[in-house]
Amino acid sequence: MNPSSPKPDYNAISDGEFRREVRAFFEREYPPQLRYILHRARWREMKDWWRKLYEKGWIAPNWPRERGGMALDAGKMVIYLEEMERHGVARPPDQGIMQVGPLIMRFGTPAQQDHYLPRTLSGEYLWCQGYSEPNAGSDLAGLQTAAVPEGEHFVVNGQKIWTSLADDATHIYLLARTGKGAKKQQGISFLLVELSTPGITLRPIRNLAGHEEFCHVFFDNVRVPRGNLVGNLNDGWTVAKALLGFERLGIGSPRRPQYALNRLEAVARAKGLFDDPGFVDRFTALKLDIEDGATLYGRFVEQVKRGEPLGQDVSMLKVWTMETWQRLTELLIEVGAEQGVVAGVHDVAGVETDFLNPFYYARPATIYGGSSEIQRNILAKYVLKLPS
């Protein structure tokens, strides 16, 4: 399919027909060597798969059809994600699709939309997020990276940390301080920056699992055109809050726990654990937790599709999904027994599984994207209206 041609209305077909079409495409086209990979997928591995999805018109299931997306409703979106997990399809470097793309649609100028959206869709532009700093993680409004207006540019100095897949990206979207206000949330602006701009240095960071998927990003007198400002000057916090909603929706998708459940079920069947009523009880409870999370996810997807801003209640999705994922990886370790605490891939009755890698990846899940403690405070204050 030509990516610019009219897209089918997948919401008009039955769920069963849609599931069969998605499953057949994944089974036919997804590279078998990339099924159930045990690390975060890099661009060099995924670019051919991206091209296949792009040419079919499936790279952006959450985008409207007029922008080249699939415009899936909540039920179809969950089916799409379920089939990805069932077949072991890795998540590509899709921050541009899941986060900054929808944000540019909402806050960007027509010129920004016309320039960035098609290039993001095609994979010409790959994005990373410049939010966290060494002294501004959960307290994001405490950021110190500065962008000083100078003629037709901003001059950016500072640093970002824990920047996922920055060394694969071509662009970074970041928050920088452009002024001062009575509150620290004021005086912050949202900028789009090309990573090849002089003055930007990347330093990879090795994670707990031994993979270099994060980077430290340094800005030394980096000149950014003023046309790369998204939203109004000094009003980046409004843009940032919207993006945090998109991020928590993306993080809260049922993909990660579903992947862990699939691995857990395969190993448990190989070891005959479904004859153990105690294990069946724990497995079933976790499976139901995933289904509850998927229902909640679908509700928020529908909200976005209606053009409504995500409220503070989206925080419960992030808490529920990430904590469910952690519990699943803990049970996977238990099921692995002596093999569960030894690094590497193990053969369990013909099922190849790495027990520690999913466990390692799930550990920081309740910290990044806003810690569970912060999310619970948000829910208590803004949703339940409890006193501070």
VOTOR-980611 format. One record per residue (C-alpha): x, y negated, z; residue in one letter; residue number from 1. Coordinates in nm, 2 decimals. Each point is the difference from the previous one (the first is absolute). Example, Ala and Ser with C-alpha at 12.3 -4.5 7.8 and 13.67 -1.06 7.14 Angstrom:
BEGIN
        u        v        w   rest    nr
     1.23     0.45     0.78      A     1
     0.14    -0.34    -0.07      S     2
//
This chain:
BEGIN
        u        v        w   rest    nr
     0.00     0.00     0.00      M     1
     0.12    -0.35    -0.08      N     2
     0.03    -0.18     0.34      P     3
    -0.17    -0.31    -0.14      S     4
    -0.30     0.20    -0.14      S     5
    -0.33     0.01     0.19      P     6
     0.01     0.24     0.29      K     7
    -0.26     0.28     0.07      P     8
    -0.24    -0.06     0.29      D     9
     0.11     0.30     0.22      Y    10
    -0.26    -0.10     0.26      N    11
    -0.27     0.09    -0.25      A    12
     0.09     0.37    -0.01      I    13
    -0.06     0.26     0.27      S    14
     0.25     0.06     0.28      D    15
     0.05     0.35    -0.12      G    16
     0.07    -0.10    -0.36      E    17
     0.24    -0.27     0.12      F    18
     0.18     0.24     0.23      R    19
     0.04     0.26    -0.28      R    20
     0.14    -0.27    -0.24      E    21
     0.25    -0.13     0.26      V    22
     0.11     0.35     0.10      R    23
     0.05     0.11    -0.36      A    24
     0.21    -0.30    -0.08      F    25
     0.22     0.03     0.30      F    26
     0.05     0.37    -0.06      E    27
     0.08    -0.05    -0.36      R    28
     0.21    -0.32     0.01      E    29
     0.17    -0.04     0.34      Y    30
     0.37     0.12     0.00      P    31
     0.01     0.33     0.18      P    32
     0.35    -0.08     0.15      Q    33
    -0.16    -0.30     0.18      L    34
    -0.28     0.19     0.18      R    35
     0.01    -0.03     0.38      Y    36
     0.34    -0.18     0.00      I    37
     0.14    -0.05     0.35      L    38
     0.11    -0.36    -0.03      H    39
    -0.15    -0.33    -0.11      R    40
    -0.01     0.00    -0.38      A    41
     0.24    -0.24    -0.18      R    42
    -0.06    -0.18    -0.32      W    43
     0.25     0.21    -0.20      R    44
    -0.20     0.31     0.09      E    45
    -0.34    -0.15    -0.06      M    46
     0.03    -0.24    -0.30      K    47
    -0.10     0.27    -0.25      D    48
    -0.31     0.09     0.21      W    49
    -0.08    -0.37     0.04      W    50
     0.00    -0.03    -0.38      R    51
    -0.24     0.29    -0.04      K    52
    -0.24    -0.15     0.26      L    53
     0.03    -0.34    -0.16      Y    54
    -0.07     0.13    -0.35      E    55
    -0.31     0.19     0.13      K    56
    -0.12    -0.31     0.19      G    57
     0.04     0.17     0.34      W    58
     0.29    -0.19     0.16      I    59
    -0.23    -0.24     0.19      A    60
    -0.30     0.19     0.14      P    61
    -0.08    -0.30     0.22      N    62
     0.01    -0.28    -0.27      W    63
    -0.30    -0.12    -0.20      P    64
    -0.03     0.13    -0.35      R    65
     0.04    -0.34    -0.16      E    66
     0.35     0.00     0.16      R    67
     0.09     0.34    -0.13      G    68
    -0.11     0.20     0.31      G    69
    -0.24     0.29     0.06      M    70
    -0.23    -0.20     0.23      A    71
    -0.08     0.31     0.20      L    72
    -0.27    -0.01     0.27      D    73
     0.08     0.13     0.34      A    74
    -0.11     0.36    -0.07      G    75
     0.19     0.03    -0.32      K    76
     0.31    -0.16     0.17      M    77
     0.00     0.26     0.27      V    78
    -0.03     0.28    -0.26      I    79
     0.29    -0.15    -0.20      Y    80
     0.22     0.00     0.32      L    81
    -0.11     0.34     0.10      E    82
     0.10     0.15    -0.33      E    83
     0.33    -0.18     0.02      M    84
     0.07     0.17     0.33      E    85
    -0.13     0.34    -0.11      R    86
     0.24     0.00    -0.29      H    87
     0.29    -0.16     0.19      G    88
     0.01    -0.31    -0.21      V    89
     0.25    -0.25     0.15      A    90
    -0.08    -0.36     0.06      R    91
     0.18    -0.22    -0.25      P    92
     0.16    -0.34     0.10      P    93
    -0.35    -0.16    -0.01      D    94
     0.01    -0.30     0.23      Q    95
    -0.07    -0.22    -0.30      G    96
    -0.31     0.20    -0.08      I    97
    -0.13     0.05     0.35      M    98
     0.09    -0.33     0.16      Q    99
     0.14    -0.30    -0.19      V   100
    -0.21     0.06    -0.31      G   101
    -0.34    -0.03     0.17      P   102
     0.14    -0.30     0.19      L   103
     0.10    -0.18    -0.32      I   104
    -0.35     0.07    -0.14      M   105
    -0.14    -0.17     0.31      R   106
     0.23    -0.29     0.07      F   107
     0.22    -0.03    -0.31      G   108
    -0.03    -0.26    -0.27      T   109
    -0.12     0.10    -0.35      P   110
     0.36    -0.03    -0.12      A   111
     0.13     0.22     0.28      Q   112
    -0.27     0.26    -0.07      Q   113
     0.07     0.00    -0.38      D   114
     0.37     0.04     0.06      H   115
     0.04     0.24     0.30      Y   116
    -0.30     0.23    -0.02      L   117
     0.06     0.17    -0.34      P   118
     0.37     0.03     0.07      R   119
    -0.07     0.16     0.34      T   120
    -0.25     0.24    -0.16      L   121
     0.25     0.11    -0.26      S   122
     0.28     0.05     0.25      G   123
     0.22    -0.27    -0.15      E   124
    -0.03    -0.18     0.34      Y   125
     0.05     0.21     0.31      L   126
    -0.07    -0.16     0.34      W   127
     0.12     0.02     0.36      C   128
    -0.13    -0.19     0.30      Q   129
     0.21    -0.27     0.18      G   130
    -0.18    -0.03     0.33      Y   131
     0.19     0.14     0.29      S   132
     0.31    -0.17     0.14      E   133
     0.25     0.11     0.27      P   134
    -0.19    -0.21     0.25      N   135
    -0.34    -0.01    -0.16      A   136
    -0.16     0.35    -0.03      G   137
    -0.33     0.03     0.17      S   138
     0.02    -0.37     0.08      D   139
     0.00    -0.08    -0.37      L   140
    -0.08    -0.37     0.06      A   141
     0.34    -0.03     0.17      G   142
     0.19     0.03    -0.33      L   143
     0.30    -0.23    -0.06      Q   144
     0.07     0.04    -0.37      T   145
    -0.03    -0.36    -0.14      A   146
    -0.10    -0.13    -0.34      A   147
     0.09    -0.37    -0.03      V   148
    -0.18    -0.19    -0.29      P   149
     0.26    -0.15    -0.23      E   150
    -0.13    -0.15    -0.33      G   151
    -0.17     0.27    -0.20      E   152
     0.14     0.28     0.22      H   153
     0.01     0.14     0.35      F   154
     0.34     0.08     0.15      V   155
    -0.03     0.31     0.20      V   156
     0.23     0.11     0.28      N   157
    -0.05     0.28     0.25      G   158
    -0.03     0.38     0.01      Q   159
    -0.26     0.28    -0.01      K   160
     0.03     0.35     0.14      I   161
    -0.17     0.34    -0.04      W   162
    -0.08    -0.10    -0.36      T   163
    -0.12     0.33    -0.15      S   164
     0.16     0.10    -0.34      L   165
     0.14    -0.35    -0.05      A   166
     0.29     0.15    -0.20      D   167
    -0.26     0.14    -0.25      D   168
    -0.20    -0.33    -0.03      A   169
     0.03    -0.28    -0.24      T   170
    -0.19    -0.25     0.21      H   171
    -0.08    -0.07     0.36      I   172
    -0.30    -0.18     0.15      Y   173
     0.10    -0.18     0.32      L   174
    -0.11    -0.23     0.27      L   175
     0.23    -0.30     0.08      A   176
    -0.03    -0.30     0.22      R   177
    -0.06    -0.32    -0.20      T   178
    -0.11    -0.24     0.27      G   179
    -0.09    -0.03     0.37      K   180
    -0.34     0.01     0.16      G   181
    -0.16     0.00     0.34      A   182
    -0.02     0.38    -0.02      K   183
     0.27     0.22    -0.13      K   184
    -0.24     0.14    -0.26      Q   185
    -0.01    -0.34    -0.16      Q   186
     0.28    -0.11    -0.23      G   187
     0.04     0.34    -0.17      I   188
    -0.02     0.05    -0.38      S   189
    -0.03     0.31    -0.22      F   190
     0.26     0.03    -0.28      L   191
     0.06     0.23    -0.29      L   192
     0.38     0.05    -0.07      V   193
     0.19     0.18    -0.26      E   194
     0.27     0.21     0.17      L   195
     0.26    -0.07    -0.27      S   196
     0.00    -0.36     0.10      T   197
     0.35    -0.12     0.11      P   198
     0.05     0.00     0.38      G   199
    -0.19     0.32     0.08      I   200
     0.19     0.30     0.15      T   201
    -0.14     0.34     0.08      L   202
     0.14     0.23     0.27      R   203
    -0.16     0.36     0.02      P   204
    -0.10     0.14     0.34      I   205
     0.00     0.37     0.06      R   206
    -0.31     0.13     0.18      N   207
    -0.05     0.27     0.26      L   208
    -0.04     0.27    -0.28      A   209
     0.33    -0.11    -0.15      G   210
    -0.14    -0.18    -0.31      H   211
     0.08    -0.35    -0.10      E   212
    -0.35    -0.13    -0.07      E   213
     0.02    -0.33     0.19      F   214
     0.21    -0.30    -0.06      C   215
     0.13    -0.31     0.17      H   216
    -0.06    -0.30    -0.24      V   217
     0.21    -0.32     0.04      F   218
    -0.09    -0.33    -0.16      F   219
     0.28    -0.26    -0.04      D   220
    -0.11    -0.32    -0.16      N   221
    -0.24     0.19    -0.23      V   222
    -0.18    -0.24    -0.24      R   223
    -0.36     0.10    -0.06      V   224
    -0.22    -0.19    -0.25      P   225
    -0.29    -0.19     0.17      R   226
    -0.23     0.18    -0.25      G   227
     0.06     0.32     0.20      N   228
    -0.19    -0.13     0.30      L   229
    -0.32     0.20     0.05      V   230
    -0.28    -0.20     0.16      G   231
     0.06    -0.34     0.16      N   232
     0.32    -0.13     0.15      L   233
     0.02     0.08     0.37      N   234
    -0.31     0.22    -0.02      D   235
     0.18     0.33    -0.06      G   236
    -0.15     0.14     0.32      W   237
    -0.34     0.02    -0.16      T   238
     0.15     0.19    -0.30      V   239
     0.21     0.22     0.24      A   240
    -0.31     0.10     0.20      K   241
    -0.18     0.11    -0.31      A   242
     0.31     0.20    -0.11      L   243
     0.02     0.16     0.34      L   244
    -0.35     0.12    -0.05      G   245
     0.09     0.16    -0.33      F   246
     0.31     0.15     0.16      E   247
    -0.20     0.15     0.28      R   248
    -0.24     0.14    -0.25      L   249
     0.28     0.15    -0.20      G   250
     0.18     0.14     0.31      I   251
    -0.33     0.13     0.13      G   252
    -0.09     0.21    -0.30      S   253
    -0.04     0.37     0.07      P   254
     0.29     0.09    -0.22      R   255
     0.27     0.05     0.26      R   256
    -0.19     0.21     0.25      P   257
    -0.16     0.20    -0.28      Q   258
     0.35     0.08    -0.13      Y   259
     0.10     0.12     0.34      A   260
    -0.32     0.20     0.04      L   261
     0.07     0.18    -0.33      N   262
     0.35     0.10     0.11      R   263
    -0.13     0.11     0.34      L   264
    -0.27     0.21    -0.15      E   265
     0.24     0.17    -0.25      A   266
     0.25     0.09     0.28      V   267
    -0.28     0.11     0.24      A   268
    -0.15     0.24    -0.26      R   269
     0.34     0.14    -0.08      A   270
     0.05     0.07     0.37      K   271
    -0.35     0.14     0.06      G   272
    -0.09    -0.28     0.25      L   273
    -0.36    -0.03    -0.11      F   274
    -0.06     0.32     0.20      D   275
     0.09    -0.20     0.31      D   276
    -0.32    -0.17     0.13      P   277
     0.21    -0.26     0.19      G   278
     0.18    -0.10    -0.31      F   279
    -0.32    -0.01    -0.20      V   280
    -0.15    -0.24     0.26      D   281
     0.29    -0.24    -0.02      R   282
     0.02     0.02    -0.38      F   283
    -0.37    -0.06    -0.04      T   284
     0.00    -0.30     0.23      A   285
     0.28    -0.16    -0.20      L   286
    -0.17     0.07    -0.33      K   287
    -0.32    -0.16     0.13      L   288
     0.21    -0.30     0.11      D   289
     0.13    -0.04    -0.35      I   290
    -0.36     0.02    -0.14      E   291
    -0.11    -0.27     0.25      D   292
     0.29    -0.22    -0.11      G   293
    -0.08     0.06    -0.37      A   294
    -0.36    -0.11     0.06      T   295
     0.12    -0.32     0.18      L   296
     0.25    -0.06    -0.28      Y   297
    -0.28     0.03    -0.26      G   298
    -0.20    -0.27     0.19      R   299
     0.28    -0.25    -0.02      F   300
     0.07     0.09    -0.37      V   301
    -0.36    -0.09    -0.07      E   302
     0.04    -0.33     0.19      Q   303
     0.29    -0.10    -0.22      V   304
    -0.18     0.11    -0.31      K   305
    -0.29    -0.24     0.09      R   306
     0.26    -0.28     0.02      G   307
    -0.04    -0.04     0.37      E   308
     0.31    -0.08     0.21      P   309
     0.11     0.28     0.24      L   310
    -0.07    -0.09     0.36      G   311
     0.19     0.08     0.31      Q   312
    -0.18     0.33     0.04      D   313
     0.23     0.15    -0.28      V   314
     0.26     0.04     0.29      S   315
    -0.19     0.30     0.12      M   316
     0.07     0.18    -0.33      L   317
     0.37    -0.05     0.04      K   318
     0.00     0.13     0.36      V   319
    -0.22     0.30    -0.07      W   320
     0.18     0.12    -0.32      T   321
     0.36    -0.05     0.13      M   322
    -0.07     0.17     0.33      E   323
    -0.17     0.29    -0.17      T   324
     0.30     0.04    -0.22      W   325
     0.23     0.01     0.29      Q   326
    -0.20     0.27     0.18      R   327
     0.00     0.21    -0.32      L   328
     0.38    -0.02    -0.04      T   329
     0.03     0.10     0.37      E   330
    -0.21     0.31    -0.06      L   331
     0.20     0.07    -0.31      L   332
     0.32     0.01     0.22      I   333
    -0.18     0.24     0.24      E   334
    -0.11     0.23    -0.28      V   335
     0.36     0.00    -0.13      G   336
     0.12     0.15     0.33      A   337
     0.38     0.04    -0.01      E   338
     0.01    -0.12    -0.36      Q   339
    -0.20    -0.31     0.09      G   340
     0.29    -0.16     0.18      V   341
     0.27     0.07    -0.26      V   342
     0.05    -0.26    -0.28      A   343
    -0.04     0.11    -0.36      G   344
    -0.25     0.20    -0.21      V   345
    -0.10     0.34     0.14      H   346
    -0.17     0.29    -0.17      D   347
    -0.29     0.12     0.21      V   348
    -0.15     0.31    -0.16      A   349
     0.05    -0.15    -0.34      G   350
    -0.11    -0.35     0.09      V   351
     0.28    -0.26    -0.02      E   352
    -0.03    -0.27     0.27      T   353
     0.20    -0.26     0.16      D   354
    -0.13    -0.04     0.36      F   355
     0.21    -0.28     0.13      L   356
    -0.03    -0.24    -0.29      N   357
    -0.37    -0.07     0.03      P   358
     0.05    -0.03     0.38      F   359
     0.27    -0.26    -0.05      Y   360
    -0.21    -0.20    -0.25      Y   361
    -0.30     0.00     0.23      A   362
     0.19    -0.14     0.30      R   363
     0.02    -0.37    -0.11      P   364
    -0.35     0.01    -0.15      A   365
    -0.15    -0.14     0.31      T   366
     0.25    -0.29    -0.01      I   367
     0.03    -0.12    -0.36      Y   368
    -0.29    -0.21    -0.15      G   369
    -0.08    -0.12     0.35      G   370
     0.05     0.23     0.30      S   371
    -0.29     0.20     0.15      S   372
     0.02    -0.22     0.31      E   373
    -0.04    -0.32    -0.21      I   374
    -0.29     0.16    -0.19      Q   375
    -0.18     0.09     0.32      R   376
     0.05    -0.35     0.13      N   377
    -0.15    -0.14    -0.32      I   378
    -0.30     0.24     0.03      L   379
    -0.05    -0.09     0.37      A   380
     0.02    -0.38    -0.06      K   381
    -0.17    -0.05    -0.34      Y   382
    -0.23     0.30    -0.04      V   383
    -0.10     0.09     0.36      L   384
     0.03    -0.37     0.12      K   385
     0.18     0.11     0.32      L   386
     0.17    -0.27     0.20      P   387
     0.38    -0.04    -0.06      S   388
//
